[in-house]
Amino acid sequence: PVNRNPRPILRFAATAALTCGAVVGCTSTTETTTDTTSTTAASEAPPGTEVAAASAALCDAYVTVTDAFGGPPADPSALPPLLDTLDAEAPAEIADSVGVMTSAARSVLDSNGADQSAFEAPEFADAQSAVGSFLFESCELDNTFDVVGKDYAFEGIPSEFSAGLTGLRLTNEGAEVHEIVVMRKAPGVTDDWDAILALPEEQGMTMVEHVGGAFVPTPGSSSVMMAELAPGAYTAVCFVPVGTTMDHDGTGAPHFTAGMRQDFTVV
């Protein structure tokens, strides 16, 4: 079946990086175990506190950079100016966290994607969670969904919603590592998702378009995916093998085979 390594690298959108395939991770849980127990957003405001609005330039740059780091960017030279925009537009509440993320991204770009250790650091995971949650609350998004990942199901994704800039905030309420990988059927594809996900990986990947994702390695951790969703047929899946924790590589089937999958339609 369409599958992937159990632990994708922590990054802007916890998905494939510059030198990896669209749905193929790069490291395993035991190779780069990090302490991410505090990945709930540090910038979340206390109840009753209004979150400051983020500028359109900040939100647009974040979405564009997130998309670029979700796969090989067509023009890597376009990314540094966007990283500069993120630094310049970041409000005080998340300025330090944005700086951690942009410094990590520049480090990866400088290595042409060969050295992604900056994306593996615990401080990057914390920064990503803080920034993502702040922007989820403060960017002008067309759709926002708080999604719960359990062992083994997603809750909170509607079966149908309107196209537009969409935020998914995934929170891990299970005992294992979880992720959400969102894919859209490629133009002209009429096969159902059961058939596509049963195909060998190389063949299945020709039938889908990778949209984005989020990674929540520990119970209580959260991460945000923001992406422009066009009309089409989508699925959200967790490819992590059953039994995977941050200090143990699971050997079971991918979580989606146990029910951690949600198909939906964007209209």
C-alpha positions in Angstrom: 0.0 0.0 0.0 0.9 3.7 -0.2 3.2 4.0 2.8 5.9 6.1 4.4 8.5 6.2 7.1 6.9 6.4 10.5 8.4 9.7 11.6 8.4 12.6 9.2 10.8 15.5 10.0 9.3 18.3 12.1 9.1 21.3 9.8 6.8 24.1 8.6 4.3 21.5 7.5 5.2 18.2 8.9 5.5 16.6 5.6 8.3 15.8 3.0 11.2 18.2 2.9 13.3 19.6 0.1 15.1 16.4 -0.9 12.4 13.9 -0.1 9.4 12.7 -2.0 5.9 14.2 -1.5 4.8 11.5 0.9 8.0 9.7 1.9 9.5 10.7 5.3 13.2 10.9 6.0 13.9 9.7 9.5 12.7 7.1 12.0 11.5 7.7 15.6 14.4 6.0 17.3 17.1 7.8 15.2 16.1 11.3 16.2 14.0 11.0 19.3 13.4 14.5 20.8 11.6 15.8 23.8 8.4 17.3 22.3 6.1 17.0 25.3 5.7 20.8 25.3 4.6 21.3 21.7 1.3 22.8 22.6 1.5 26.4 21.5 3.3 28.7 23.9 1.6 31.7 22.3 -2.0 30.5 23.0 -3.7 33.3 24.8 -5.4 32.6 28.1 -9.2 32.2 28.0 -10.9 35.5 27.3 -7.8 37.1 25.9 -8.1 38.5 22.4 -5.4 37.3 20.0 -3.9 40.1 17.9 -4.6 39.9 14.2 -1.8 38.7 12.0 -1.0 40.8 8.9 -2.0 39.4 5.5 1.6 39.5 4.4 2.6 37.3 7.3 -0.2 34.8 6.7 0.4 34.7 3.0 4.2 34.1 3.4 3.6 31.4 6.0 1.2 29.5 3.7 3.6 29.8 0.7 6.7 28.7 2.7 4.7 25.8 4.2 3.7 24.7 0.7 7.2 25.0 -0.6 8.7 22.9 2.2 6.0 20.3 1.6 7.9 19.2 -1.5 10.7 20.2 -3.9 10.1 23.9 -4.5 10.1 25.0 -8.2 12.3 28.0 -7.4 14.2 27.7 -4.1 15.6 31.3 -4.7 12.1 32.6 -4.1 12.1 31.4 -0.5 14.6 33.7 1.2 12.5 36.8 0.6 9.5 35.1 2.0 11.5 34.1 5.1 12.5 37.8 5.4 8.8 38.7 5.3 8.0 36.3 8.1 10.7 37.8 10.3 9.6 41.4 9.5 5.9 40.8 9.9 6.0 38.6 13.0 4.2 40.3 16.0 6.0 40.4 19.3 4.0 37.4 20.6 5.7 35.0 18.2 8.7 36.9 17.0 11.2 34.6 18.7 9.5 31.5 17.6 9.3 32.7 14.0 13.0 33.4 14.2 13.7 29.9 15.3 11.8 28.6 12.3 13.2 30.9 9.7 16.8 30.3 10.9 16.2 26.5 10.5 14.8 27.0 7.1 17.7 29.1 6.0 20.1 26.4 7.3 18.3 23.8 5.2 18.4 25.9 2.1 22.1 26.7 2.6 22.8 23.0 2.5 20.6 22.5 -0.5 18.4 20.2 1.6 21.3 17.9 2.6 21.4 18.8 6.3 17.9 19.0 7.8 19.1 18.7 11.4 17.7 22.1 12.3 14.2 20.8 11.6 14.8 18.0 14.1 15.6 20.2 17.1 13.2 20.3 20.0 13.1 24.1 19.9 11.9 23.9 16.3 9.0 21.7 17.3 8.0 24.1 20.0 8.4 27.1 17.7 6.3 25.5 15.0 3.5 24.7 17.4 3.5 28.2 18.8 3.5 29.9 15.5 1.0 27.6 13.9 -1.5 28.0 16.7 -1.1 31.8 16.7 -1.8 32.0 13.0 -4.7 29.5 13.2 -6.3 31.9 15.6 -5.4 35.2 14.0 -5.1 34.8 10.2 -8.2 35.4 8.1 -9.0 31.8 7.1 -12.0 30.7 5.2 -12.3 27.5 7.2 -10.9 26.4 10.6 -11.2 23.0 12.0 -10.0 21.7 15.3 -9.2 18.1 14.6 -8.5 15.4 17.2 -6.2 12.4 16.4 -6.9 9.3 18.5 -5.9 5.7 18.4 -7.1 5.3 15.6 -9.4 7.9 14.1 -9.7 11.6 13.2 -12.5 13.6 14.7 -13.6 17.1 13.6 -13.2 17.0 9.8 -16.5 17.7 8.0 -17.5 15.4 5.1 -18.0 18.5 2.9 -17.0 22.2 3.1 -16.4 25.1 0.8 -13.1 25.8 -1.0 -10.7 28.4 0.4 -7.8 29.0 2.8 -8.2 26.3 5.4 -6.6 25.7 8.8 -6.5 22.3 10.5 -5.3 22.2 14.0 -4.5 18.6 15.0 -4.3 17.6 18.6 -3.0 14.2 19.7 -5.4 12.6 22.1 -4.0 9.1 21.6 -1.1 7.2 23.1 0.9 6.9 19.9 2.6 9.2 17.4 0.1 10.6 14.9 0.1 12.8 11.8 -2.4 14.1 9.3 -1.5 13.9 5.6 -4.0 15.6 3.3 -4.1 14.5 -0.4 -6.4 15.4 -3.3 -7.2 13.2 -6.2 -5.2 14.3 -9.3 -7.3 15.6 -12.3 -9.0 12.8 -14.1 -8.6 10.2 -11.4 -11.9 8.5 -10.6 -10.7 5.5 -8.5 -11.9 5.5 -5.0 -9.6 6.1 -2.1 -9.6 2.4 -1.0 -8.3 1.5 -4.4 -5.6 4.2 -4.5 -4.3 3.5 -1.0 -4.0 -0.2 -1.8 -1.7 0.5 -4.7 2.1 0.3 -4.5 3.5 3.6 -3.4 5.1 4.7 -6.6 1.9 4.1 -8.6 -0.4 5.6 -6.0 1.5 8.8 -5.8 0.9 9.4 -9.5 -2.8 9.6 -8.8 -2.8 12.1 -6.0 -1.6 15.7 -5.2 -0.1 16.2 -1.8 -1.7 19.2 -0.1 -0.2 19.4 3.4 0.1 17.9 6.8 0.8 18.2 10.5 2.7 15.9 12.9 1.8 15.4 16.6 4.4 13.1 18.2 3.2 13.0 21.8 -0.1 12.9 23.8 -1.4 16.5 24.1 0.8 17.9 21.4 -0.7 20.0 18.6 0.3 21.2 15.1 -1.3 23.3 12.4 -1.7 22.8 8.7 -2.7 25.8 6.6 -3.4 25.4 2.9 -5.5 26.7 0.0 -8.0 23.9 -0.7 -9.5 23.9 -4.2 -12.6 21.9 -5.1 -12.0 18.2 -5.3 -12.0 14.8 -3.6 -9.7 14.6 -0.6 -8.6 12.2 2.1 -6.8 12.8 5.3 -4.7 9.9 6.5 -2.2 8.8 9.1 0.6 6.7 7.7 2.3 6.1 11.0 2.6 2.3 11.8 0.6 1.0 14.7 2.7 0.9 17.9 4.8 3.9 17.1 5.9 6.2 19.9 8.7 8.7 20.2 11.0 6.0 21.6 9.7 3.0 19.7 9.3 2.3 16.0 6.0 0.5 15.5 5.9 -2.6 13.3 2.1 -2.7 12.7 0.1 -1.6 9.6 -0.3 2.1 8.9 -2.8 3.8 11.2 -5.2 4.5 8.3 -5.8 0.8 7.9 -7.1 0.7 11.4 -9.5 3.5 10.7 -7.4 6.7 10.9 -8.6 8.2 7.7 -11.2 10.7 6.7 -12.4 11.3 3.2 -14.0 14.6 2.4 -15.1 16.8 -0.5 -14.3 20.4 -1.1 -16.9 22.3 -3.2 
